[in-house]
Amino acid sequence: MSRPPLREKPCAFCGRPFSDRKRWNGRDQWDDVKYCSRGCRAKAAAARRRS
């Protein structure tokens, strides 16, 4: 049995594409996820504070 293709979208901070994870999919959180990593989320928050 083949798996359906994973969804991908670009990170809001660095622009690198990242794919859906099982924990996001099960909780219907994929639409809320914006960043590929904790580091990008922290850097984006720091950039917002500086502005």
mmCIF entry with sequence, helices, sheets and N, C-alpha, C, O atoms, coordinates in Angstrom:
data_MODEL
# 
_entry.id   MODEL 
# 
_entity.id                         1 
_entity.type                       polymer 
_entity.pdbx_number_of_molecules   1 
# 
_entity_poly.entity_id                      1 
_entity_poly.type                           'polypeptide(L)' 
_entity_poly.nstd_linkage                   no 
_entity_poly.nstd_monomer                   no 
_entity_poly.pdbx_seq_one_letter_code       MSRPPLREKPCAFCGRPFSDRKRWNGRDQWDDVKYCSRGCRAKAAAARRRS 
_entity_poly.pdbx_seq_one_letter_code_can   MSRPPLREKPCAFCGRPFSDRKRWNGRDQWDDVKYCSRGCRAKAAAARRRS 
_entity_poly.pdbx_strand_id                 A 
# 
loop_
_entity_poly_seq.entity_id 
_entity_poly_seq.num 
_entity_poly_seq.mon_id 
_entity_poly_seq.hetero 
1 1  MET n 
1 2  SER n 
1 3  ARG n 
1 4  PRO n 
1 5  PRO n 
1 6  LEU n 
1 7  ARG n 
1 8  GLU n 
1 9  LYS n 
1 10 PRO n 
1 11 CYS n 
1 12 ALA n 
1 13 PHE n 
1 14 CYS n 
1 15 GLY n 
1 16 ARG n 
1 17 PRO n 
1 18 PHE n 
1 19 SER n 
1 20 ASP n 
1 21 ARG n 
1 22 LYS n 
1 23 ARG n 
1 24 TRP n 
1 25 ASN n 
1 26 GLY n 
1 27 ARG n 
1 28 ASP n 
1 29 GLN n 
1 30 TRP n 
1 31 ASP n 
1 32 ASP n 
1 33 VAL n 
1 34 LYS n 
1 35 TYR n 
1 36 CYS n 
1 37 SER n 
1 38 ARG n 
1 39 GLY n 
1 40 CYS n 
1 41 ARG n 
1 42 ALA n 
1 43 LYS n 
1 44 ALA n 
1 45 ALA n 
1 46 ALA n 
1 47 ALA n 
1 48 ARG n 
1 49 ARG n 
1 50 ARG n 
1 51 SER n 
# 
_struct_asym.id          A 
_struct_asym.entity_id   1 
# 
loop_
_struct_conf.conf_type_id 
_struct_conf.id 
_struct_conf.pdbx_PDB_helix_id 
_struct_conf.beg_label_comp_id 
_struct_conf.beg_label_asym_id 
_struct_conf.beg_label_seq_id 
_struct_conf.pdbx_beg_PDB_ins_code 
_struct_conf.end_label_comp_id 
_struct_conf.end_label_asym_id 
_struct_conf.end_label_seq_id 
_struct_conf.pdbx_end_PDB_ins_code 
_struct_conf.beg_auth_comp_id 
_struct_conf.beg_auth_asym_id 
_struct_conf.beg_auth_seq_id 
_struct_conf.end_auth_comp_id 
_struct_conf.end_auth_asym_id 
_struct_conf.end_auth_seq_id 
_struct_conf.pdbx_PDB_helix_class 
_struct_conf.details 
_struct_conf.pdbx_PDB_helix_length 
HELX_P HELX_P1 AA1 LYS A 22 ? GLY A 26 ? LYS A 22 GLY A 26 1 ? 5  
HELX_P HELX_P2 AA2 ARG A 38 ? ARG A 50 ? ARG A 38 ARG A 50 1 ? 13 
# 
_struct_conf_type.id          HELX_P 
_struct_conf_type.criteria    ? 
_struct_conf_type.reference   ? 
# 
_struct_sheet.id               AA1 
_struct_sheet.type             ? 
_struct_sheet.number_strands   2 
_struct_sheet.details          ? 
# 
_struct_sheet_order.sheet_id     AA1 
_struct_sheet_order.range_id_1   1 
_struct_sheet_order.range_id_2   2 
_struct_sheet_order.offset       ? 
_struct_sheet_order.sense        anti-parallel 
# 
loop_
_struct_sheet_range.sheet_id 
_struct_sheet_range.id 
_struct_sheet_range.beg_label_comp_id 
_struct_sheet_range.beg_label_asym_id 
_struct_sheet_range.beg_label_seq_id 
_struct_sheet_range.pdbx_beg_PDB_ins_code 
_struct_sheet_range.end_label_comp_id 
_struct_sheet_range.end_label_asym_id 
_struct_sheet_range.end_label_seq_id 
_struct_sheet_range.pdbx_end_PDB_ins_code 
_struct_sheet_range.beg_auth_comp_id 
_struct_sheet_range.beg_auth_asym_id 
_struct_sheet_range.beg_auth_seq_id 
_struct_sheet_range.end_auth_comp_id 
_struct_sheet_range.end_auth_asym_id 
_struct_sheet_range.end_auth_seq_id 
AA1 1 GLU A 8  ? PRO A 10 ? GLU A 8  PRO A 10 
AA1 2 PRO A 17 ? SER A 19 ? PRO A 17 SER A 19 
# 
loop_
_atom_site.group_PDB 
_atom_site.id 
_atom_site.type_symbol 
_atom_site.label_atom_id 
_atom_site.label_alt_id 
_atom_site.label_comp_id 
_atom_site.label_asym_id 
_atom_site.label_entity_id 
_atom_site.label_seq_id 
_atom_site.pdbx_PDB_ins_code 
_atom_site.Cartn_x 
_atom_site.Cartn_y 
_atom_site.Cartn_z 
_atom_site.occupancy 
_atom_site.B_iso_or_equiv 
_atom_site.pdbx_formal_charge 
_atom_site.auth_seq_id 
_atom_site.auth_comp_id 
_atom_site.auth_asym_id 
_atom_site.auth_atom_id 
_atom_site.pdbx_PDB_model_num 
ATOM 1   N N  . MET A 1 1  ? 0.843  -1.169 0.000  1.00 0.00 ? 1  MET A N  1 
ATOM 2   C CA . MET A 1 1  ? 0.000  0.000  0.000  1.00 0.00 ? 1  MET A CA 1 
ATOM 3   C C  . MET A 1 1  ? 0.897  1.244  0.000  1.00 0.00 ? 1  MET A C  1 
ATOM 4   O O  . MET A 1 1  ? 1.805  1.357  0.824  1.00 0.00 ? 1  MET A O  1 
ATOM 5   N N  . SER A 1 2  ? 0.647  2.157  -0.906 1.00 0.00 ? 2  SER A N  1 
ATOM 6   C CA . SER A 1 2  ? 1.471  3.354  -0.985 1.00 0.00 ? 2  SER A CA 1 
ATOM 7   C C  . SER A 1 2  ? 0.873  4.480  -0.152 1.00 0.00 ? 2  SER A C  1 
ATOM 8   O O  . SER A 1 2  ? -0.340 4.581  0.032  1.00 0.00 ? 2  SER A O  1 
ATOM 9   N N  . ARG A 1 3  ? 1.765  5.311  0.335  1.00 0.00 ? 3  ARG A N  1 
ATOM 10  C CA . ARG A 1 3  ? 1.334  6.453  1.140  1.00 0.00 ? 3  ARG A CA 1 
ATOM 11  C C  . ARG A 1 3  ? 0.978  7.629  0.240  1.00 0.00 ? 3  ARG A C  1 
ATOM 12  O O  . ARG A 1 3  ? 1.537  7.765  -0.848 1.00 0.00 ? 3  ARG A O  1 
ATOM 13  N N  . PRO A 1 4  ? 0.067  8.468  0.674  1.00 0.00 ? 4  PRO A N  1 
ATOM 14  C CA . PRO A 1 4  ? -0.206 9.681  -0.106 1.00 0.00 ? 4  PRO A CA 1 
ATOM 15  C C  . PRO A 1 4  ? 0.990  10.631 -0.020 1.00 0.00 ? 4  PRO A C  1 
ATOM 16  O O  . PRO A 1 4  ? 1.738  10.579 0.956  1.00 0.00 ? 4  PRO A O  1 
ATOM 17  N N  . PRO A 1 5  ? 1.183  11.482 -1.002 1.00 0.00 ? 5  PRO A N  1 
ATOM 18  C CA . PRO A 1 5  ? 2.328  12.398 -0.959 1.00 0.00 ? 5  PRO A CA 1 
ATOM 19  C C  . PRO A 1 5  ? 2.205  13.370 0.211  1.00 0.00 ? 5  PRO A C  1 
ATOM 20  O O  . PRO A 1 5  ? 1.110  13.816 0.554  1.00 0.00 ? 5  PRO A O  1 
ATOM 21  N N  . LEU A 1 6  ? 3.344  13.688 0.815  1.00 0.00 ? 6  LEU A N  1 
ATOM 22  C CA . LEU A 1 6  ? 3.358  14.627 1.934  1.00 0.00 ? 6  LEU A CA 1 
ATOM 23  C C  . LEU A 1 6  ? 3.137  16.049 1.423  1.00 0.00 ? 6  LEU A C  1 
ATOM 24  O O  . LEU A 1 6  ? 3.622  16.426 0.356  1.00 0.00 ? 6  LEU A O  1 
ATOM 25  N N  . ARG A 1 7  ? 2.413  16.808 2.192  1.00 0.00 ? 7  ARG A N  1 
ATOM 26  C CA . ARG A 1 7  ? 2.208  18.213 1.834  1.00 0.00 ? 7  ARG A CA 1 
ATOM 27  C C  . ARG A 1 7  ? 3.461  18.994 2.196  1.00 0.00 ? 7  ARG A C  1 
ATOM 28  O O  . ARG A 1 7  ? 4.140  18.667 3.169  1.00 0.00 ? 7  ARG A O  1 
ATOM 29  N N  . GLU A 1 8  ? 3.766  20.010 1.429  1.00 0.00 ? 8  GLU A N  1 
ATOM 30  C CA . GLU A 1 8  ? 4.913  20.874 1.685  1.00 0.00 ? 8  GLU A CA 1 
ATOM 31  C C  . GLU A 1 8  ? 4.497  22.330 1.588  1.00 0.00 ? 8  GLU A C  1 
ATOM 32  O O  . GLU A 1 8  ? 3.555  22.683 0.878  1.00 0.00 ? 8  GLU A O  1 
ATOM 33  N N  . LYS A 1 9  ? 5.224  23.167 2.321  1.00 0.00 ? 9  LYS A N  1 
ATOM 34  C CA . LYS A 1 9  ? 5.064  24.613 2.184  1.00 0.00 ? 9  LYS A CA 1 
ATOM 35  C C  . LYS A 1 9  ? 6.360  25.274 2.632  1.00 0.00 ? 9  LYS A C  1 
ATOM 36  O O  . LYS A 1 9  ? 7.137  24.658 3.362  1.00 0.00 ? 9  LYS A O  1 
ATOM 37  N N  . PRO A 1 10 ? 6.614  26.507 2.215  1.00 0.00 ? 10 PRO A N  1 
ATOM 38  C CA . PRO A 1 10 ? 7.856  27.178 2.587  1.00 0.00 ? 10 PRO A CA 1 
ATOM 39  C C  . PRO A 1 10 ? 7.781  27.760 3.995  1.00 0.00 ? 10 PRO A C  1 
ATOM 40  O O  . PRO A 1 10 ? 6.714  28.159 4.463  1.00 0.00 ? 10 PRO A O  1 
ATOM 41  N N  . CYS A 1 11 ? 8.916  27.800 4.650  1.00 0.00 ? 11 CYS A N  1 
ATOM 42  C CA . CYS A 1 11 ? 9.031  28.408 5.971  1.00 0.00 ? 11 CYS A CA 1 
ATOM 43  C C  . CYS A 1 11 ? 8.809  29.915 5.833  1.00 0.00 ? 11 CYS A C  1 
ATOM 44  O O  . CYS A 1 11 ? 9.305  30.530 4.889  1.00 0.00 ? 11 CYS A O  1 
ATOM 45  N N  . ALA A 1 12 ? 8.074  30.505 6.761  1.00 0.00 ? 12 ALA A N  1 
ATOM 46  C CA . ALA A 1 12 ? 7.784  31.939 6.711  1.00 0.00 ? 12 ALA A CA 1 
ATOM 47  C C  . ALA A 1 12 ? 9.018  32.788 6.988  1.00 0.00 ? 12 ALA A C  1 
ATOM 48  O O  . ALA A 1 12 ? 9.037  33.969 6.643  1.00 0.00 ? 12 ALA A O  1 
ATOM 49  N N  . PHE A 1 13 ? 10.054 32.211 7.604  1.00 0.00 ? 13 PHE A N  1 
ATOM 50  C CA . PHE A 1 13 ? 11.254 32.989 7.918  1.00 0.00 ? 13 PHE A CA 1 
ATOM 51  C C  . PHE A 1 13 ? 12.356 32.775 6.896  1.00 0.00 ? 13 PHE A C  1 
ATOM 52  O O  . PHE A 1 13 ? 12.854 33.737 6.310  1.00 0.00 ? 13 PHE A O  1 
ATOM 53  N N  . CYS A 1 14 ? 12.746 31.510 6.673  1.00 0.00 ? 14 CYS A N  1 
ATOM 54  C CA . CYS A 1 14 ? 13.898 31.243 5.807  1.00 0.00 ? 14 CYS A CA 1 
ATOM 55  C C  . CYS A 1 14 ? 13.515 30.858 4.381  1.00 0.00 ? 14 CYS A C  1 
ATOM 56  O O  . CYS A 1 14 ? 14.357 30.903 3.484  1.00 0.00 ? 14 CYS A O  1 
ATOM 57  N N  . GLY A 1 15 ? 12.257 30.482 4.160  1.00 0.00 ? 15 GLY A N  1 
ATOM 58  C CA . GLY A 1 15 ? 11.804 30.132 2.826  1.00 0.00 ? 15 GLY A CA 1 
ATOM 59  C C  . GLY A 1 15 ? 12.083 28.701 2.405  1.00 0.00 ? 15 GLY A C  1 
ATOM 60  O O  . GLY A 1 15 ? 11.691 28.291 1.313  1.00 0.00 ? 15 GLY A O  1 
ATOM 61  N N  . ARG A 1 16 ? 12.759 27.930 3.260  1.00 0.00 ? 16 ARG A N  1 
ATOM 62  C CA . ARG A 1 16 ? 13.067 26.541 2.928  1.00 0.00 ? 16 ARG A CA 1 
ATOM 63  C C  . ARG A 1 16 ? 11.793 25.705 2.999  1.00 0.00 ? 16 ARG A C  1 
ATOM 64  O O  . ARG A 1 16 ? 11.017 25.856 3.942  1.00 0.00 ? 16 ARG A O  1 
ATOM 65  N N  . PRO A 1 17 ? 11.563 24.834 2.031  1.00 0.00 ? 17 PRO A N  1 
ATOM 66  C CA . PRO A 1 17 ? 10.349 24.005 2.075  1.00 0.00 ? 17 PRO A CA 1 
ATOM 67  C C  . PRO A 1 17 ? 10.446 22.949 3.172  1.00 0.00 ? 17 PRO A C  1 
ATOM 68  O O  . PRO A 1 17 ? 11.511 22.372 3.391  1.00 0.00 ? 17 PRO A O  1 
ATOM 69  N N  . PHE A 1 18 ? 9.341  22.700 3.856  1.00 0.00 ? 18 PHE A N  1 
ATOM 70  C CA . PHE A 1 18 ? 9.282  21.631 4.845  1.00 0.00 ? 18 PHE A CA 1 
ATOM 71  C C  . PHE A 1 18 ? 7.965  20.902 4.681  1.00 0.00 ? 18 PHE A C  1 
ATOM 72  O O  . PHE A 1 18 ? 6.983  21.460 4.192  1.00 0.00 ? 18 PHE A O  1 
ATOM 73  N N  . SER A 1 19 ? 7.962  19.643 5.099  1.00 0.00 ? 19 SER A N  1 
ATOM 74  C CA . SER A 1 19 ? 6.793  18.807 4.855  1.00 0.00 ? 19 SER A CA 1 
ATOM 75  C C  . SER A 1 19 ? 6.010  18.558 6.133  1.00 0.00 ? 19 SER A C  1 
ATOM 76  O O  . SER A 1 19 ? 6.497  18.762 7.245  1.00 0.00 ? 19 SER A O  1 
ATOM 77  N N  . ASP A 1 20 ? 4.800  18.116 5.934  1.00 0.00 ? 20 ASP A N  1 
ATOM 78  C CA . ASP A 1 20 ? 3.869  17.813 7.014  1.00 0.00 ? 20 ASP A CA 1 
ATOM 79  C C  . ASP A 1 20 ? 4.434  16.698 7.890  1.00 0.00 ? 20 ASP A C  1 
ATOM 80  O O  . ASP A 1 20 ? 5.084  15.778 7.393  1.00 0.00 ? 20 ASP A O  1 
ATOM 81  N N  . ARG A 1 21 ? 4.185  16.784 9.186  1.00 0.00 ? 21 ARG A N  1 
ATOM 82  C CA . ARG A 1 21 ? 4.591  15.740 10.124 1.00 0.00 ? 21 ARG A CA 1 
ATOM 83  C C  . ARG A 1 21 ? 3.348  15.070 10.675 1.00 0.00 ? 21 ARG A C  1 
ATOM 84  O O  . ARG A 1 21 ? 2.260  15.646 10.678 1.00 0.00 ? 21 ARG A O  1 
ATOM 85  N N  . LYS A 1 22 ? 3.524  13.865 11.134 1.00 0.00 ? 22 LYS A N  1 
ATOM 86  C CA . LYS A 1 22 ? 2.397  13.069 11.619 1.00 0.00 ? 22 LYS A CA 1 
ATOM 87  C C  . LYS A 1 22 ? 1.677  13.778 12.775 1.00 0.00 ? 22 LYS A C  1 
ATOM 88  O O  . LYS A 1 22 ? 0.446  13.780 12.820 1.00 0.00 ? 22 LYS A O  1 
ATOM 89  N N  . ARG A 1 23 ? 2.418  14.373 13.700 1.00 0.00 ? 23 ARG A N  1 
ATOM 90  C CA . ARG A 1 23 ? 1.773  15.005 14.857 1.00 0.00 ? 23 ARG A CA 1 
ATOM 91  C C  . ARG A 1 23 ? 0.950  16.229 14.458 1.00 0.00 ? 23 ARG A C  1 
ATOM 92  O O  . ARG A 1 23 ? -0.067 16.516 15.089 1.00 0.00 ? 23 ARG A O  1 
ATOM 93  N N  . TRP A 1 24 ? 1.375  16.953 13.422 1.00 0.00 ? 24 TRP A N  1 
ATOM 94  C CA . TRP A 1 24 ? 0.585  18.096 12.961 1.00 0.00 ? 24 TRP A CA 1 
ATOM 95  C C  . TRP A 1 24 ? -0.661 17.633 12.237 1.00 0.00 ? 24 TRP A C  1 
ATOM 96  O O  . TRP A 1 24 ? -1.727 18.231 12.383 1.00 0.00 ? 24 TRP A O  1 
ATOM 97  N N  . ASN A 1 25 ? -0.534 16.577 11.462 1.00 0.00 ? 25 ASN A N  1 
ATOM 98  C CA . ASN A 1 25 ? -1.642 16.073 10.663 1.00 0.00 ? 25 ASN A CA 1 
ATOM 99  C C  . ASN A 1 25 ? -2.751 15.512 11.556 1.00 0.00 ? 25 ASN A C  1 
ATOM 100 O O  . ASN A 1 25 ? -3.932 15.749 11.301 1.00 0.00 ? 25 ASN A O  1 
ATOM 101 N N  . GLY A 1 26 ? -2.380 14.782 12.585 1.00 0.00 ? 26 GLY A N  1 
ATOM 102 C CA . GLY A 1 26 ? -3.363 14.160 13.455 1.00 0.00 ? 26 GLY A CA 1 
ATOM 103 C C  . GLY A 1 26 ? -4.182 15.160 14.242 1.00 0.00 ? 26 GLY A C  1 
ATOM 104 O O  . GLY A 1 26 ? -5.328 14.889 14.599 1.00 0.00 ? 26 GLY A O  1 
ATOM 105 N N  . ARG A 1 27 ? -3.606 16.296 14.510 1.00 0.00 ? 27 ARG A N  1 
ATOM 106 C CA . ARG A 1 27 ? -4.293 17.321 15.298 1.00 0.00 ? 27 ARG A CA 1 
ATOM 107 C C  . ARG A 1 27 ? -4.853 18.447 14.434 1.00 0.00 ? 27 ARG A C  1 
ATOM 108 O O  . ARG A 1 27 ? -5.334 19.452 14.958 1.00 0.00 ? 27 ARG A O  1 
ATOM 109 N N  . ASP A 1 28 ? -4.796 18.287 13.146 1.00 0.00 ? 28 ASP A N  1 
ATOM 110 C CA . ASP A 1 28 ? -5.243 19.316 12.195 1.00 0.00 ? 28 ASP A CA 1 
ATOM 111 C C  . ASP A 1 28 ? -4.547 20.647 12.455 1.00 0.00 ? 28 ASP A C  1 
ATOM 112 O O  . ASP A 1 28 ? -5.189 21.697 12.459 1.00 0.00 ? 28 ASP A O  1 
ATOM 113 N N  . GLN A 1 29 ? -3.236 20.601 12.672 1.00 0.00 ? 29 GLN A N  1 
ATOM 114 C CA . GLN A 1 29 ? -2.460 21.809 12.953 1.00 0.00 ? 29 GLN A CA 1 
ATOM 115 C C  . GLN A 1 29 ? -1.660 22.297 11.756 1.00 0.00 ? 29 GLN A C  1 
ATOM 116 O O  . GLN A 1 29 ? -1.010 23.339 11.848 1.00 0.00 ? 29 GLN A O  1 
ATOM 117 N N  . TRP A 1 30 ? -1.685 21.592 10.655 1.00 0.00 ? 30 TRP A N  1 
ATOM 118 C CA . TRP A 1 30 ? -0.848 21.930 9.509  1.00 0.00 ? 30 TRP A CA 1 
ATOM 119 C C  . TRP A 1 30 ? -1.061 23.361 9.036  1.00 0.00 ? 30 TRP A C  1 
ATOM 120 O O  . TRP A 1 30 ? -0.103 24.028 8.646  1.00 0.00 ? 30 TRP A O  1 
ATOM 121 N N  . ASP A 1 31 ? -2.292 23.841 9.064  1.00 0.00 ? 31 ASP A N  1 
ATOM 122 C CA . ASP A 1 31 ? -2.561 25.199 8.599  1.00 0.00 ? 31 ASP A CA 1 
ATOM 123 C C  . ASP A 1 31 ? -1.981 26.252 9.541  1.00 0.00 ? 31 ASP A C  1 
ATOM 124 O O  . ASP A 1 31 ? -1.717 27.377 9.117  1.00 0.00 ? 31 ASP A O  1 
ATOM 125 N N  . ASP A 1 32 ? -1.781 25.903 10.809 1.00 0.00 ? 32 ASP A N  1 
ATOM 126 C CA . ASP A 1 32 ? -1.256 26.845 11.791 1.00 0.00 ? 32 ASP A CA 1 
ATOM 127 C C  . ASP A 1 32 ? 0.274  26.896 11.812 1.00 0.00 ? 32 ASP A C  1 
ATOM 128 O O  . ASP A 1 32 ? 0.848  27.867 12.303 1.00 0.00 ? 32 ASP A O  1 
ATOM 129 N N  . VAL A 1 33 ? 0.935  25.875 11.292 1.00 0.00 ? 33 VAL A N  1 
ATOM 130 C CA . VAL A 1 33 ? 2.399  25.798 11.314 1.00 0.00 ? 33 VAL A CA 1 
ATOM 131 C C  . VAL A 1 33 ? 2.957  26.759 10.268 1.00 0.00 ? 33 VAL A C  1 
ATOM 132 O O  . VAL A 1 33 ? 2.556  26.723 9.104  1.00 0.00 ? 33 VAL A O  1 
ATOM 133 N N  . LYS A 1 34 ? 3.898  27.631 10.695 1.00 0.00 ? 34 LYS A N  1 
ATOM 134 C CA . LYS A 1 34 ? 4.466  28.625 9.788  1.00 0.00 ? 34 LYS A CA 1 
ATOM 135 C C  . LYS A 1 34 ? 5.964  28.446 9.577  1.00 0.00 ? 34 LYS A C  1 
ATOM 136 O O  . LYS A 1 34 ? 6.493  28.844 8.539  1.00 0.00 ? 34 LYS A O  1 
ATOM 137 N N  . TYR A 1 35 ? 6.656  27.851 10.553 1.00 0.00 ? 35 TYR A N  1 
ATOM 138 C CA . TYR A 1 35 ? 8.111  27.802 10.531 1.00 0.00 ? 35 TYR A CA 1 
ATOM 139 C C  . TYR A 1 35 ? 8.613  26.360 10.475 1.00 0.00 ? 35 TYR A C  1 
ATOM 140 O O  . TYR A 1 35 ? 7.959  25.448 10.982 1.00 0.00 ? 35 TYR A O  1 
ATOM 141 N N  . CYS A 1 36 ? 9.771  26.163 9.859  1.00 0.00 ? 36 CYS A N  1 
ATOM 142 C CA . CYS A 1 36 ? 10.314 24.815 9.680  1.00 0.00 ? 36 CYS A CA 1 
ATOM 143 C C  . CYS A 1 36 ? 10.980 24.284 10.945 1.00 0.00 ? 36 CYS A C  1 
ATOM 144 O O  . CYS A 1 36 ? 11.160 23.074 11.086 1.00 0.00 ? 36 CYS A O  1 
ATOM 145 N N  . SER A 1 37 ? 11.346 25.168 11.859 1.00 0.00 ? 37 SER A N  1 
ATOM 146 C CA . SER A 1 37 ? 12.054 24.724 13.064 1.00 0.00 ? 37 SER A CA 1 
ATOM 147 C C  . SER A 1 37 ? 11.834 25.710 14.203 1.00 0.00 ? 37 SER A C  1 
ATOM 148 O O  . SER A 1 37 ? 11.311 26.808 14.015 1.00 0.00 ? 37 SER A O  1 
ATOM 149 N N  . ARG A 1 38 ? 12.247 25.285 15.376 1.00 0.00 ? 38 ARG A N  1 
ATOM 150 C CA . ARG A 1 38 ? 12.175 26.181 16.542 1.00 0.00 ? 38 ARG A CA 1 
ATOM 151 C C  . ARG A 1 38 ? 13.104 27.370 16.366 1.00 0.00 ? 38 ARG A C  1 
ATOM 152 O O  . ARG A 1 38 ? 12.799 28.480 16.802 1.00 0.00 ? 38 ARG A O  1 
ATOM 153 N N  . GLY A 1 39 ? 14.245 27.125 15.721 1.00 0.00 ? 39 GLY A N  1 
ATOM 154 C CA . GLY A 1 39 ? 15.197 28.203 15.483 1.00 0.00 ? 39 GLY A CA 1 
ATOM 155 C C  . GLY A 1 39 ? 14.624 29.305 14.607 1.00 0.00 ? 39 GLY A C  1 
ATOM 156 O O  . GLY A 1 39 ? 14.801 30.488 14.897 1.00 0.00 ? 39 GLY A O  1 
ATOM 157 N N  . CYS A 1 40 ? 13.939 28.921 13.537 1.00 0.00 ? 40 CYS A N  1 
ATOM 158 C CA . CYS A 1 40 ? 13.313 29.918 12.662 1.00 0.00 ? 40 CYS A CA 1 
ATOM 159 C C  . CYS A 1 40 ? 12.198 30.656 13.389 1.00 0.00 ? 40 CYS A C  1 
ATOM 160 O O  . CYS A 1 40 ? 12.015 31.857 13.188 1.00 0.00 ? 40 CYS A O  1 
ATOM 161 N N  . ARG A 1 41 ? 11.462 29.955 14.223 1.00 0.00 ? 41 ARG A N  1 
ATOM 162 C CA . ARG A 1 41 ? 10.395 30.607 14.987 1.00 0.00 ? 41 ARG A CA 1 
ATOM 163 C C  . ARG A 1 41 ? 10.988 31.630 15.958 1.00 0.00 ? 41 ARG A C  1 
ATOM 164 O O  . ARG A 1 41 ? 10.441 32.722 16.113 1.00 0.00 ? 41 ARG A O  1 
ATOM 165 N N  . ALA A 1 42 ? 12.101 31.287 16.612 1.00 0.00 ? 42 ALA A N  1 
ATOM 166 C CA . ALA A 1 42 ? 12.750 32.211 17.544 1.00 0.00 ? 42 ALA A CA 1 
ATOM 167 C C  . ALA A 1 42 ? 13.354 33.412 16.820 1.00 0.00 ? 42 ALA A C  1 
ATOM 168 O O  . ALA A 1 42 ? 13.249 34.541 17.299 1.00 0.00 ? 42 ALA A O  1 
ATOM 169 N N  . LYS A 1 43 ? 13.984 33.177 15.673 1.00 0.00 ? 43 LYS A N  1 
ATOM 170 C CA . LYS A 1 43 ? 14.575 34.273 14.904 1.00 0.00 ? 43 LYS A CA 1 
ATOM 171 C C  . LYS A 1 43 ? 13.506 35.209 14.374 1.00 0.00 ? 43 LYS A C  1 
ATOM 172 O O  . LYS A 1 43 ? 13.718 36.421 14.325 1.00 0.00 ? 43 LYS A O  1 
ATOM 173 N N  . ALA A 1 44 ? 12.367 34.675 13.977 1.00 0.00 ? 44 ALA A N  1 
ATOM 174 C CA . ALA A 1 44 ? 11.277 35.513 13.494 1.00 0.00 ? 44 ALA A CA 1 
ATOM 175 C C  . ALA A 1 44 ? 10.714 36.371 14.627 1.00 0.00 ? 44 ALA A C  1 
ATOM 176 O O  . ALA A 1 44 ? 10.380 37.538 14.420 1.00 0.00 ? 44 ALA A O  1 
ATOM 177 N N  . ALA A 1 45 ? 10.610 35.794 15.819 1.00 0.00 ? 45 ALA A N  1 
ATOM 178 C CA . ALA A 1 45 ? 10.121 36.547 16.965 1.00 0.00 ? 45 ALA A CA 1 
ATOM 179 C C  . ALA A 1 45 ? 11.102 37.665 17.333 1.00 0.00 ? 45 ALA A C  1 
ATOM 180 O O  . ALA A 1 45 ? 10.685 38.777 17.657 1.00 0.00 ? 45 ALA A O  1 
ATOM 181 N N  . ALA A 1 46 ? 12.399 37.368 17.283 1.00 0.00 ? 46 ALA A N  1 
ATOM 182 C CA . ALA A 1 46 ? 13.403 38.376 17.568 1.00 0.00 ? 46 ALA A CA 1 
ATOM 183 C C  . ALA A 1 46 ? 13.369 39.495 16.533 1.00 0.00 ? 46 ALA A C  1 
ATOM 184 O O  . ALA A 1 46 ? 13.529 40.665 16.882 1.00 0.00 ? 46 ALA A O  1 
ATOM 185 N N  . ALA A 1 47 ? 13.164 39.153 15.287 1.00 0.00 ? 47 ALA A N  1 
ATOM 186 C CA . ALA A 1 47 ? 13.072 40.163 14.235 1.00 0.00 ? 47 ALA A CA 1 
ATOM 187 C C  . ALA A 1 47 ? 11.846 41.040 14.428 1.00 0.00 ? 47 ALA A C  1 
ATOM 188 O O  . ALA A 1 47 ? 11.895 42.246 14.185 1.00 0.00 ? 47 ALA A O  1 
ATOM 189 N N  . ARG A 1 48 ? 10.738 40.432 14.868 1.00 0.00 ? 48 ARG A N  1 
ATOM 190 C CA . ARG A 1 48 ? 9.528  41.240 15.133 1.00 0.00 ? 48 ARG A CA 1 
ATOM 191 C C  . ARG A 1 48 ? 9.752  42.185 16.295 1.00 0.00 ? 48 ARG A C  1 
ATOM 192 O O  . ARG A 1 48 ? 9.254  43.310 16.278 1.00 0.00 ? 48 ARG A O  1 
ATOM 193 N N  . ARG A 1 49 ? 10.496 41.747 17.313 1.00 0.00 ? 49 ARG A N  1 
ATOM 194 C CA . ARG A 1 49 ? 10.764 42.619 18.464 1.00 0.00 ? 49 ARG A CA 1 
ATOM 195 C C  . ARG A 1 49 ? 11.654 43.796 18.082 1.00 0.00 ? 49 ARG A C  1 
ATOM 196 O O  . ARG A 1 49 ? 11.487 44.899 18.602 1.00 0.00 ? 49 ARG A O  1 
ATOM 197 N N  . ARG A 1 50 ? 12.605 43.559 17.167 1.00 0.00 ? 50 ARG A N  1 
ATOM 198 C CA . ARG A 1 50 ? 13.503 44.635 16.726 1.00 0.00 ? 50 ARG A CA 1 
ATOM 199 C C  . ARG A 1 50 ? 12.803 45.680 15.873 1.00 0.00 ? 50 ARG A C  1 
ATOM 200 O O  . ARG A 1 50 ? 13.221 46.837 15.842 1.00 0.00 ? 50 ARG A O  1 
ATOM 201 N N  . SER A 1 51 ? 11.763 45.291 15.193 1.00 0.00 ? 51 SER A N  1 
ATOM 202 C CA . SER A 1 51 ? 11.080 46.225 14.274 1.00 0.00 ? 51 SER A CA 1 
ATOM 203 C C  . SER A 1 51 ? 10.233 47.224 15.001 1.00 0.00 ? 51 SER A C  1 
ATOM 204 O O  . SER A 1 51 ? 9.600  48.071 14.371 1.00 0.00 ? 51 SER A O  1 
# 
